[in-house]
Amino acid sequence: MTSSPSFAGRNARRFKAPSVIPGFGLTFGFTLLYLGLIVLFPLAALVWRSSELGFSGLYAVATEPRVAAALRTTFFISLAAAVIDLVFGLIVAWVLTRYTFPGRRVLDAFVDLPFALPTAVAGISLAALYAPNGWFGAPLADVDVKIAYTRWGILVALVFIGLPFVVRTVQPIISELEIELEEASATLGATRFQTVARVLLPPLVPALLTGFALAFARGVGEYGSVIFISGNIAYVSEIAPLLIVVKLEQYDYAGATGVATIMLAISFFALLLINLIQAWSRKRFGHV
């Protein structure tokens, strides 16, 4: 006599091999505790502190000309830097993964420098390079192009610190792509552009979106590398994190928490949108 499917299923679940990690209850409880203490509790404290202002107070803070200018500078330049990192990070990851050349390992190690380099050191280095008398700034100044102490300087700094996020996110996926797929596409008569657009890019889309989100999030919260090269001119090249510090130095704690809460809300909805697009792309292109 054969056992029924329901009995077989219950029997299989009963004798399922134990997981290497302890039980679900213990790990889930630890996850909630860790996230609560490290992430959710500080954010909740920030929101609670800013709730004293009320929605009208937050709106008043957000519509202050200086605050609005700083928020626009921070988010729009972070978005532009993430787009640049998306394009050139894909190219760098492709070269480092698909080609063999002298010095490849050294170049691959250089990609991680923004991770290890203190942000203040990065900011001072970029300011020295792009200053009007710097190695890069002097030739640009000859053609009437100024980078340091302008919004362009912010863009350069954010591109610098965001590039590794895209490269390191995309590299493992590129290494998993089989060259036979490209050869089969060429055999079937596809052009190189068609092969890239229809064979290579679809599996990379979720990883590219992840790298883009990480680069954008890092750019929004960046402080050390930006303040040395931006010039910190109010209404022009002042970023929101710096404005929070300025308000704290002026003992305007309500204004500082208001700006921080507004940044938190915008960042949350922006990352939520990116994650929804990423989930759609994984379902659309069948890549997990």
Secondary structure, 3 states (H helix, E strand, C coil): CCCCHHHHHHHHHHCCCCCCCCCHHHHHHHHHHHHHHHHHHHHHHHHHHHCCCHHHHHHHHHCCHHHHHHHHHHHHHHHHHHHHHHHHHHHHHHHHHHCCCCCHHHHHHHCCHHHHCCHHHHHHHHHHHHCCCCCCHHHHHHCCCCCCCCHHHHHHHHHHHHHHHHHHHHHHHHHHCCHHHHHHHHHCCCCHHHHHHHHHHHHHHHHHHHHHHHHHHHHHHCCHHHHHHHCCCCCCCCCHHHHHHHHHHCCCHHHHHHHHHHHHHHHHHHHHHHHHHHHHHHHHHCCC
